Amino acid sequence: MQPENEARYEGVHCHLLLQRFPRAVVVLRITGTDGASIAISGDWAVWLGANQASLRSVTMLTGSRFIQVTAEFVRRFSALEGIMRICTEPPVFDSALAEAMEG
């Protein structure tokens, strides 16, 4: 399925691709070498927690053990244990994404 629209952001050490799909599905791809600082992770957790009522589910594919641990912190801090899933394998993430797009 093609995204309805997408936006790209380029940084010195990080690239973001934001894609919006039908059924209110959003995919955010972050690539680069900036890493996930405590301050940035905290900001993500605050934003997710504040917008929890608008989120049906959040599924994150992590590329390293460090990012996985960071994602687990974000999930706990933002109180998203019931709706946030962390995947370490691309096929698991792809399956969750396909399920979200089906409704």
Buried (B, 14 or more C-beta within 10 A) or exposed (E): EEBEEEEEEEEEEEEBBBBEBEEEBEBEEBEEEEEBEEEEBBEBBEEBBEEBEEBEEBBBBBEEEEBBBBBBBBBEBBEBEEBBBBBBEEEBBEEBBEEBEEE
